[in-house]
Amino acid sequence: MDESFQLRARRLLGGRQAAALDFSVLAASLLSQQAASPAARAQARRRAAASAAQGDPLTEILLCGPDWQGAASAQQGCFNRAEVKRRRNMA
């Protein structure tokens, strides 16, 4: 079996050193990957809807207004107005 191609490749490439681990680059890339996930986008919509609560989210959902998805996120899965207000006051 002829393995001269491997010997030639070793000569051409020479000695290799492992790349140093850069923690800041690793952390930044992980954060960007997490921010692009569907869960992170839903969480951002919920925060935006909660901070910009313009009126009643239930009405927005029932009338299928332009921001019905944000209103549904603001409700946090609950359609009881009193419960939603209680949750908001506790947060």
PDB file as gemmi writes it, atoms N, CA and C in Angstrom:
CRYST1    1.000    1.000    1.000  90.00  90.00  90.00 P 1                      
ATOM      1  N   MET A   1       0.840  -1.171   0.000  1.00  0.00           N  
ATOM      2  CA  MET A   1       0.000   0.000   0.000  1.00  0.00           C  
ATOM      3  C   MET A   1       0.893   1.245   0.000  1.00  0.00           C  
ATOM      4  N   ASP A   2       0.621   2.128  -0.918  1.00  0.00           N  
ATOM      5  CA  ASP A   2       1.443   3.324  -1.084  1.00  0.00           C  
ATOM      6  C   ASP A   2       0.878   4.466  -0.231  1.00  0.00           C  
ATOM      7  N   GLU A   3       1.668   4.914   0.734  1.00  0.00           N  
ATOM      8  CA  GLU A   3       1.237   6.001   1.617  1.00  0.00           C  
ATOM      9  C   GLU A   3       2.124   7.220   1.460  1.00  0.00           C  
ATOM     10  N   SER A   4       2.739   7.333   0.307  1.00  0.00           N  
ATOM     11  CA  SER A   4       3.638   8.456   0.092  1.00  0.00           C  
ATOM     12  C   SER A   4       2.874   9.789   0.066  1.00  0.00           C  
ATOM     13  N   PHE A   5       1.590   9.754  -0.330  1.00  0.00           N  
ATOM     14  CA  PHE A   5       0.819  10.998  -0.354  1.00  0.00           C  
ATOM     15  C   PHE A   5       0.661  11.569   1.053  1.00  0.00           C  
ATOM     16  N   GLN A   6       0.567  10.683   2.055  1.00  0.00           N  
ATOM     17  CA  GLN A   6       0.451  11.167   3.426  1.00  0.00           C  
ATOM     18  C   GLN A   6       1.759  11.784   3.904  1.00  0.00           C  
ATOM     19  N   LEU A   7       2.877  11.163   3.545  1.00  0.00           N  
ATOM     20  CA  LEU A   7       4.182  11.707   3.930  1.00  0.00           C  
ATOM     21  C   LEU A   7       4.416  13.066   3.270  1.00  0.00           C  
ATOM     22  N   ARG A   8       4.033  13.181   2.005  1.00  0.00           N  
ATOM     23  CA  ARG A   8       4.188  14.448   1.294  1.00  0.00           C  
ATOM     24  C   ARG A   8       3.308  15.517   1.939  1.00  0.00           C  
ATOM     25  N   ALA A   9       2.101  15.178   2.299  1.00  0.00           N  
ATOM     26  CA  ALA A   9       1.195  16.136   2.942  1.00  0.00           C  
ATOM     27  C   ALA A   9       1.760  16.593   4.279  1.00  0.00           C  
ATOM     28  N   ARG A  10       2.335  15.698   5.035  1.00  0.00           N  
ATOM     29  CA  ARG A  10       2.935  16.070   6.323  1.00  0.00           C  
ATOM     30  C   ARG A  10       4.101  17.039   6.127  1.00  0.00           C  
ATOM     31  N   ARG A  11       4.901  16.784   5.087  1.00  0.00           N  
ATOM     32  CA  ARG A  11       6.026  17.670   4.815  1.00  0.00           C  
ATOM     33  C   ARG A  11       5.535  19.057   4.402  1.00  0.00           C  
ATOM     34  N   LEU A  12       4.511  19.105   3.572  1.00  0.00           N  
ATOM     35  CA  LEU A  12       4.002  20.385   3.093  1.00  0.00           C  
ATOM     36  C   LEU A  12       3.327  21.190   4.204  1.00  0.00           C  
ATOM     37  N   LEU A  13       2.546  20.500   5.013  1.00  0.00           N  
ATOM     38  CA  LEU A  13       1.786  21.196   6.052  1.00  0.00           C  
ATOM     39  C   LEU A  13       2.630  21.517   7.266  1.00  0.00           C  
ATOM     40  N   GLY A  14       3.661  20.754   7.490  1.00  0.00           N  
ATOM     41  CA  GLY A  14       4.533  20.998   8.632  1.00  0.00           C  
ATOM     42  C   GLY A  14       3.821  20.713   9.942  1.00  0.00           C  
ATOM     43  N   GLY A  15       4.413  21.212  11.013  1.00  0.00           N  
ATOM     44  CA  GLY A  15       3.819  20.998  12.329  1.00  0.00           C  
ATOM     45  C   GLY A  15       2.630  21.921  12.553  1.00  0.00           C  
ATOM     46  N   ARG A  16       1.625  21.420  13.168  1.00  0.00           N  
ATOM     47  CA  ARG A  16       0.425  22.217  13.441  1.00  0.00           C  
ATOM     48  C   ARG A  16       0.318  22.491  14.927  1.00  0.00           C  
ATOM     49  N   GLN A  17      -0.275  23.629  15.230  1.00  0.00           N  
ATOM     50  CA  GLN A  17      -0.565  23.963  16.619  1.00  0.00           C  
ATOM     51  C   GLN A  17      -2.070  24.152  16.748  1.00  0.00           C  
ATOM     52  N   ALA A  18      -2.578  23.724  17.858  1.00  0.00           N  
ATOM     53  CA  ALA A  18      -4.011  23.890  18.095  1.00  0.00           C  
ATOM     54  C   ALA A  18      -4.335  25.370  18.268  1.00  0.00           C  
ATOM     55  N   ALA A  19      -5.450  25.774  17.736  1.00  0.00           N  
ATOM     56  CA  ALA A  19      -5.876  27.171  17.872  1.00  0.00           C  
ATOM     57  C   ALA A  19      -6.266  27.447  19.314  1.00  0.00           C  
ATOM     58  N   ALA A  20      -5.913  28.631  19.783  1.00  0.00           N  
ATOM     59  CA  ALA A  20      -6.261  29.012  21.152  1.00  0.00           C  
ATOM     60  C   ALA A  20      -7.755  29.314  21.239  1.00  0.00           C  
ATOM     61  N   LEU A  21      -8.364  28.920  22.327  1.00  0.00           N  
ATOM     62  CA  LEU A  21      -9.788  29.147  22.527  1.00  0.00           C  
ATOM     63  C   LEU A  21     -10.002  30.579  22.992  1.00  0.00           C  
ATOM     64  N   ASP A  22     -10.795  31.321  22.250  1.00  0.00           N  
ATOM     65  CA  ASP A  22     -11.110  32.704  22.587  1.00  0.00           C  
ATOM     66  C   ASP A  22     -12.510  32.716  23.194  1.00  0.00           C  
ATOM     67  N   PHE A  23     -12.588  32.890  24.505  1.00  0.00           N  
ATOM     68  CA  PHE A  23     -13.858  32.781  25.208  1.00  0.00           C  
ATOM     69  C   PHE A  23     -14.849  33.852  24.780  1.00  0.00           C  
ATOM     70  N   SER A  24     -14.399  35.071  24.548  1.00  0.00           N  
ATOM     71  CA  SER A  24     -15.323  36.145  24.180  1.00  0.00           C  
ATOM     72  C   SER A  24     -15.975  35.874  22.823  1.00  0.00           C  
ATOM     73  N   VAL A  25     -15.214  35.333  21.877  1.00  0.00           N  
ATOM     74  CA  VAL A  25     -15.779  34.998  20.569  1.00  0.00           C  
ATOM     75  C   VAL A  25     -16.762  33.840  20.709  1.00  0.00           C  
ATOM     76  N   LEU A  26     -16.410  32.858  21.517  1.00  0.00           N  
ATOM     77  CA  LEU A  26     -17.298  31.727  21.748  1.00  0.00           C  
ATOM     78  C   LEU A  26     -18.610  32.179  22.382  1.00  0.00           C  
ATOM     79  N   ALA A  27     -18.529  33.012  23.406  1.00  0.00           N  
ATOM     80  CA  ALA A  27     -19.744  33.494  24.083  1.00  0.00           C  
ATOM     81  C   ALA A  27     -20.595  34.334  23.144  1.00  0.00           C  
ATOM     82  N   ALA A  28     -19.978  35.192  22.330  1.00  0.00           N  
ATOM     83  CA  ALA A  28     -20.731  36.028  21.392  1.00  0.00           C  
ATOM     84  C   ALA A  28     -21.436  35.181  20.343  1.00  0.00           C  
ATOM     85  N   SER A  29     -20.768  34.161  19.838  1.00  0.00           N  
ATOM     86  CA  SER A  29     -21.407  33.316  18.832  1.00  0.00           C  
ATOM     87  C   SER A  29     -22.551  32.499  19.426  1.00  0.00           C  
ATOM     88  N   LEU A  30     -22.389  32.043  20.654  1.00  0.00           N  
ATOM     89  CA  LEU A  30     -23.486  31.313  21.299  1.00  0.00           C  
ATOM     90  C   LEU A  30     -24.696  32.216  21.536  1.00  0.00           C  
ATOM     91  N   LEU A  31     -24.453  33.447  21.975  1.00  0.00           N  
ATOM     92  CA  LEU A  31     -25.555  34.387  22.189  1.00  0.00           C  
ATOM     93  C   LEU A  31     -26.276  34.717  20.890  1.00  0.00           C  
ATOM     94  N   SER A  32     -25.534  34.872  19.806  1.00  0.00           N  
ATOM     95  CA  SER A  32     -26.188  35.174  18.530  1.00  0.00           C  
ATOM     96  C   SER A  32     -27.013  33.993  18.034  1.00  0.00           C  
ATOM     97  N   GLN A  33     -26.534  32.777  18.265  1.00  0.00           N  
ATOM     98  CA  GLN A  33     -27.297  31.599  17.878  1.00  0.00           C  
ATOM     99  C   GLN A  33     -28.579  31.476  18.698  1.00  0.00           C  
ATOM    100  N   GLN A  34     -28.474  31.763  19.994  1.00  0.00           N  
ATOM    101  CA  GLN A  34     -29.650  31.686  20.853  1.00  0.00           C  
ATOM    102  C   GLN A  34     -30.661  32.766  20.496  1.00  0.00           C  
ATOM    103  N   ALA A  35     -30.199  33.949  20.131  1.00  0.00           N  
ATOM    104  CA  ALA A  35     -31.104  35.052  19.794  1.00  0.00           C  
ATOM    105  C   ALA A  35     -31.869  34.769  18.513  1.00  0.00           C  
ATOM    106  N   ALA A  36     -31.327  33.922  17.662  1.00  0.00           N  
ATOM    107  CA  ALA A  36     -31.981  33.612  16.398  1.00  0.00           C  
ATOM    108  C   ALA A  36     -32.991  32.476  16.534  1.00  0.00           C  
ATOM    109  N   SER A  37     -33.102  31.883  17.690  1.00  0.00           N  
ATOM    110  CA  SER A  37     -34.006  30.747  17.856  1.00  0.00           C  
ATOM    111  C   SER A  37     -35.462  31.213  17.909  1.00  0.00           C  
ATOM    112  N   PRO A  38     -36.399  30.360  17.530  1.00  0.00           N  
ATOM    113  CA  PRO A  38     -37.821  30.723  17.589  1.00  0.00           C  
ATOM    114  C   PRO A  38     -38.283  31.069  19.004  1.00  0.00           C  
ATOM    115  N   ALA A  39     -37.742  30.402  19.991  1.00  0.00           N  
ATOM    116  CA  ALA A  39     -38.139  30.688  21.377  1.00  0.00           C  
ATOM    117  C   ALA A  39     -37.726  32.093  21.784  1.00  0.00           C  
ATOM    118  N   ALA A  40     -36.532  32.507  21.377  1.00  0.00           N  
ATOM    119  CA  ALA A  40     -36.067  33.849  21.718  1.00  0.00           C  
ATOM    120  C   ALA A  40     -36.884  34.911  21.008  1.00  0.00           C  
ATOM    121  N   ARG A  41     -37.268  34.646  19.753  1.00  0.00           N  
ATOM    122  CA  ARG A  41     -38.099  35.611  19.028  1.00  0.00           C  
ATOM    123  C   ARG A  41     -39.474  35.738  19.676  1.00  0.00           C  
ATOM    124  N   ALA A  42     -40.057  34.626  20.116  1.00  0.00           N  
ATOM    125  CA  ALA A  42     -41.351  34.675  20.797  1.00  0.00           C  
ATOM    126  C   ALA A  42     -41.248  35.436  22.108  1.00  0.00           C  
ATOM    127  N   GLN A  43     -40.162  35.224  22.814  1.00  0.00           N  
ATOM    128  CA  GLN A  43     -39.956  35.921  24.074  1.00  0.00           C  
ATOM    129  C   GLN A  43     -39.801  37.430  23.839  1.00  0.00           C  
ATOM    130  N   ALA A  44     -39.130  37.811  22.774  1.00  0.00           N  
ATOM    131  CA  ALA A  44     -38.964  39.233  22.445  1.00  0.00           C  
ATOM    132  C   ALA A  44     -40.303  39.854  22.071  1.00  0.00           C  
ATOM    133  N   ARG A  45     -41.133  39.101  21.319  1.00  0.00           N  
ATOM    134  CA  ARG A  45     -42.470  39.610  20.978  1.00  0.00           C  
ATOM    135  C   ARG A  45     -43.300  39.816  22.226  1.00  0.00           C  
ATOM    136  N   ARG A  46     -43.202  38.887  23.176  1.00  0.00           N  
ATOM    137  CA  ARG A  46     -43.977  38.992  24.406  1.00  0.00           C  
ATOM    138  C   ARG A  46     -43.542  40.214  25.210  1.00  0.00           C  
ATOM    139  N   ARG A  47     -42.232  40.429  25.292  1.00  0.00           N  
ATOM    140  CA  ARG A  47     -41.726  41.598  26.030  1.00  0.00           C  
ATOM    141  C   ARG A  47     -42.159  42.897  25.362  1.00  0.00           C  
ATOM    142  N   ALA A  48     -42.081  42.925  24.035  1.00  0.00           N  
ATOM    143  CA  ALA A  48     -42.468  44.132  23.310  1.00  0.00           C  
ATOM    144  C   ALA A  48     -43.958  44.400  23.477  1.00  0.00           C  
ATOM    145  N   ALA A  49     -44.754  43.349  23.446  1.00  0.00           N  
ATOM    146  CA  ALA A  49     -46.201  43.517  23.599  1.00  0.00           C  
ATOM    147  C   ALA A  49     -46.551  43.958  25.009  1.00  0.00           C  
ATOM    148  N   ALA A  50     -45.834  43.444  25.986  1.00  0.00           N  
ATOM    149  CA  ALA A  50     -46.118  43.810  27.370  1.00  0.00           C  
ATOM    150  C   ALA A  50     -45.708  45.251  27.648  1.00  0.00           C  
ATOM    151  N   SER A  51     -44.602  45.704  27.052  1.00  0.00           N  
ATOM    152  CA  SER A  51     -44.140  47.071  27.304  1.00  0.00           C  
ATOM    153  C   SER A  51     -44.963  48.093  26.534  1.00  0.00           C  
ATOM    154  N   ALA A  52     -45.465  47.709  25.391  1.00  0.00           N  
ATOM    155  CA  ALA A  52     -46.245  48.640  24.574  1.00  0.00           C  
ATOM    156  C   ALA A  52     -47.724  48.288  24.607  1.00  0.00           C  
ATOM    157  N   ALA A  53     -48.207  47.910  25.767  1.00  0.00           N  
ATOM    158  CA  ALA A  53     -49.615  47.516  25.898  1.00  0.00           C  
ATOM    159  C   ALA A  53     -50.501  48.723  25.610  1.00  0.00           C  
ATOM    160  N   GLN A  54     -51.055  48.768  24.412  1.00  0.00           N  
ATOM    161  CA  GLN A  54     -51.897  49.877  23.989  1.00  0.00           C  
ATOM    162  C   GLN A  54     -53.349  49.403  23.998  1.00  0.00           C  
ATOM    163  N   GLY A  55     -53.957  49.429  25.125  1.00  0.00           N  
ATOM    164  CA  GLY A  55     -55.329  48.969  25.194  1.00  0.00           C  
ATOM    165  C   GLY A  55     -55.420  47.529  25.659  1.00  0.00           C  
ATOM    166  N   ASP A  56     -56.518  46.933  25.330  1.00  0.00           N  
ATOM    167  CA  ASP A  56     -56.809  45.588  25.806  1.00  0.00           C  
ATOM    168  C   ASP A  56     -56.317  44.537  24.806  1.00  0.00           C  
ATOM    169  N   PRO A  57     -55.394  43.653  25.215  1.00  0.00           N  
ATOM    170  CA  PRO A  57     -54.907  42.624  24.286  1.00  0.00           C  
ATOM    171  C   PRO A  57     -56.006  41.658  23.843  1.00  0.00           C  
ATOM    172  N   LEU A  58     -56.953  41.391  24.709  1.00  0.00           N  
ATOM    173  CA  LEU A  58     -58.030  40.463  24.358  1.00  0.00           C  
ATOM    174  C   LEU A  58     -58.853  41.010  23.202  1.00  0.00           C  
ATOM    175  N   THR A  59     -59.108  42.320  23.209  1.00  0.00           N  
ATOM    176  CA  THR A  59     -59.845  42.939  22.114  1.00  0.00           C  
ATOM    177  C   THR A  59     -59.056  42.837  20.814  1.00  0.00           C  
ATOM    178  N   GLU A  60     -57.768  43.059  20.886  1.00  0.00           N  
ATOM    179  CA  GLU A  60     -56.910  42.955  19.707  1.00  0.00           C  
ATOM    180  C   GLU A  60     -56.950  41.545  19.123  1.00  0.00           C  
ATOM    181  N   ILE A  61     -56.966  40.553  19.986  1.00  0.00           N  
ATOM    182  CA  ILE A  61     -57.014  39.159  19.529  1.00  0.00           C  
ATOM    183  C   ILE A  61     -58.358  38.851  18.889  1.00  0.00           C  
ATOM    184  N   LEU A  62     -59.436  39.235  19.565  1.00  0.00           N  
ATOM    185  CA  LEU A  62     -60.772  38.913  19.074  1.00  0.00           C  
ATOM    186  C   LEU A  62     -61.104  39.626  17.764  1.00  0.00           C  
ATOM    187  N   LEU A  63     -60.589  40.842  17.590  1.00  0.00           N  
ATOM    188  CA  LEU A  63     -60.854  41.599  16.363  1.00  0.00           C  
ATOM    189  C   LEU A  63     -59.839  41.294  15.267  1.00  0.00           C  
ATOM    190  N   CYS A  64     -58.887  40.432  15.566  1.00  0.00           N  
ATOM    191  CA  CYS A  64     -57.815  40.082  14.614  1.00  0.00           C  
ATOM    192  C   CYS A  64     -57.129  41.336  14.100  1.00  0.00           C  
ATOM    193  N   GLY A  65     -56.749  42.183  15.042  1.00  0.00           N  
ATOM    194  CA  GLY A  65     -56.047  43.413  14.696  1.00  0.00           C  
ATOM    195  C   GLY A  65     -54.660  43.135  14.152  1.00  0.00           C  
ATOM    196  N   PRO A  66     -53.966  44.171  13.728  1.00  0.00           N  
ATOM    197  CA  PRO A  66     -52.649  43.964  13.115  1.00  0.00           C  
ATOM    198  C   PRO A  66     -51.605  43.408  14.083  1.00  0.00           C  
ATOM    199  N   ASP A  67     -51.778  43.628  15.369  1.00  0.00           N  
ATOM    200  CA  ASP A  67     -50.803  43.135  16.352  1.00  0.00           C  
ATOM    201  C   ASP A  67     -51.399  42.021  17.211  1.00  0.00           C  
ATOM    202  N   TRP A  68     -52.181  41.141  16.595  1.00  0.00           N  
ATOM    203  CA  TRP A  68     -52.827  40.093  17.379  1.00  0.00           C  
ATOM    204  C   TRP A  68     -51.826  39.097  17.938  1.00  0.00           C  
ATOM    205  N   GLN A  69     -50.724  38.861  17.229  1.00  0.00           N  
ATOM    206  CA  GLN A  69     -49.725  37.916  17.743  1.00  0.00           C  
ATOM    207  C   GLN A  69     -49.048  38.468  18.982  1.00  0.00           C  
ATOM    208  N   GLY A  70     -48.724  39.735  18.967  1.00  0.00           N  
ATOM    209  CA  GLY A  70     -48.125  40.360  20.145  1.00  0.00           C  
ATOM    210  C   GLY A  70     -49.097  40.387  21.314  1.00  0.00           C  
ATOM    211  N   ALA A  71     -50.381  40.616  21.003  1.00  0.00           N  
ATOM    212  CA  ALA A  71     -51.394  40.632  22.060  1.00  0.00           C  
ATOM    213  C   ALA A  71     -51.561  39.244  22.666  1.00  0.00           C  
ATOM    214  N   ALA A  72     -51.497  38.217  21.835  1.00  0.00           N  
ATOM    215  CA  ALA A  72     -51.601  36.845  22.352  1.00  0.00           C  
ATOM    216  C   ALA A  72     -50.409  36.514  23.236  1.00  0.00           C  
ATOM    217  N   SER A  73     -49.240  37.004  22.857  1.00  0.00           N  
ATOM    218  CA  SER A  73     -48.056  36.787  23.691  1.00  0.00           C  
ATOM    219  C   SER A  73     -48.183  37.531  25.013  1.00  0.00           C  
ATOM    220  N   ALA A  74     -48.772  38.727  24.968  1.00  0.00           N  
ATOM    221  CA  ALA A  74     -48.947  39.516  26.195  1.00  0.00           C  
ATOM    222  C   ALA A  74     -49.904  38.834  27.164  1.00  0.00           C  
ATOM    223  N   GLN A  75     -50.863  38.094  26.634  1.00  0.00           N  
ATOM    224  CA  GLN A  75     -51.811  37.372  27.485  1.00  0.00           C  
ATOM    225  C   GLN A  75     -51.147  36.199  28.197  1.00  0.00           C  
ATOM    226  N   GLN A  76     -50.040  35.749  27.710  1.00  0.00           N  
ATOM    227  CA  GLN A  76     -49.292  34.618  28.279  1.00  0.00           C  
ATOM    228  C   GLN A  76     -50.152  33.365  28.392  1.00  0.00           C  
ATOM    229  N   GLY A  77     -50.959  33.132  27.369  1.00  0.00           N  
ATOM    230  CA  GLY A  77     -51.752  31.912  27.313  1.00  0.00           C  
ATOM    231  C   GLY A  77     -53.009  31.939  28.149  1.00  0.00           C  
ATOM    232  N   CYS A  78     -53.404  33.075  28.685  1.00  0.00           N  
ATOM    233  CA  CYS A  78     -54.570  33.154  29.554  1.00  0.00           C  
ATOM    234  C   CYS A  78     -55.552  34.179  28.986  1.00  0.00           C  
ATOM    235  N   PHE A  79     -56.836  33.826  28.924  1.00  0.00           N  
ATOM    236  CA  PHE A  79     -57.846  34.738  28.402  1.00  0.00           C  
ATOM    237  C   PHE A  79     -58.748  35.282  29.493  1.00  0.00           C  
ATOM    238  N   ASN A  80     -58.359  35.146  30.725  1.00  0.00           N  
ATOM    239  CA  ASN A  80     -59.106  35.707  31.842  1.00  0.00           C  
ATOM    240  C   ASN A  80     -58.460  37.049  32.189  1.00  0.00           C  
ATOM    241  N   ARG A  81     -59.194  38.148  31.982  1.00  0.00           N  
ATOM    242  CA  ARG A  81     -58.619  39.483  32.195  1.00  0.00           C  
ATOM    243  C   ARG A  81     -58.099  39.671  33.614  1.00  0.00           C  
ATOM    244  N   ALA A  82     -58.852  39.205  34.587  1.00  0.00           N  
ATOM    245  CA  ALA A  82     -58.444  39.385  35.978  1.00  0.00           C  
ATOM    246  C   ALA A  82     -57.144  38.635  36.268  1.00  0.00           C  
ATOM    247  N   GLU A  83     -57.012  37.445  35.726  1.00  0.00           N  
ATOM    248  CA  GLU A  83     -55.796  36.656  35.936  1.00  0.00           C  
ATOM    249  C   GLU A  83     -54.588  37.318  35.277  1.00  0.00           C  
ATOM    250  N   VAL A  84     -54.783  37.848  34.086  1.00  0.00           N  
ATOM    251  CA  VAL A  84     -53.688  38.522  33.398  1.00  0.00           C  
ATOM    252  C   VAL A  84     -53.243  39.744  34.175  1.00  0.00           C  
ATOM    253  N   LYS A  85     -54.189  40.530  34.676  1.00  0.00           N  
ATOM    254  CA  LYS A  85     -53.838  41.716  35.467  1.00  0.00           C  
ATOM    255  C   LYS A  85     -53.111  41.317  36.738  1.00  0.00           C  
ATOM    256  N   ARG A  86     -53.550  40.208  37.355  1.00  0.00           N  
ATOM    257  CA  ARG A  86     -52.882  39.738  38.559  1.00  0.00           C  
ATOM    258  C   ARG A  86     -51.446  39.339  38.252  1.00  0.00           C  
ATOM    259  N   ARG A  87     -51.230  38.655  37.139  1.00  0.00           N  
ATOM    260  CA  ARG A  87     -49.882  38.237  36.737  1.00  0.00           C  
ATOM    261  C   ARG A  87     -48.990  39.435  36.459  1.00  0.00           C  
ATOM    262  N   ARG A  88     -49.559  40.454  35.816  1.00  0.00           N  
ATOM    263  CA  ARG A  88     -48.776  41.657  35.507  1.00  0.00           C  
ATOM    264  C   ARG A  88     -48.375  42.388  36.779  1.00  0.00           C  
ATOM    265  N   ASN A  89     -49.286  42.435  37.743  1.00  0.00           N  
ATOM    266  CA  ASN A  89     -48.991  43.132  38.995  1.00  0.00           C  
ATOM    267  C   ASN A  89     -47.941  42.407  39.807  1.00  0.00           C  
ATOM    268  N   MET A  90     -47.860  41.091  39.670  1.00  0.00           N  
ATOM    269  CA  MET A  90     -46.889  40.316  40.436  1.00  0.00           C  
ATOM    270  C   MET A  90     -45.501  40.403  39.808  1.00  0.00           C  
ATOM    271  N   ALA A  91     -45.430  40.674  38.512  1.00  0.00           N  
ATOM    272  CA  ALA A  91     -44.121  40.701  37.812  1.00  0.00           C  
ATOM    273  C   ALA A  91     -43.394  42.003  38.028  1.00  0.00           C  
TER     274      ALA A  91                                                      
END                                                                             
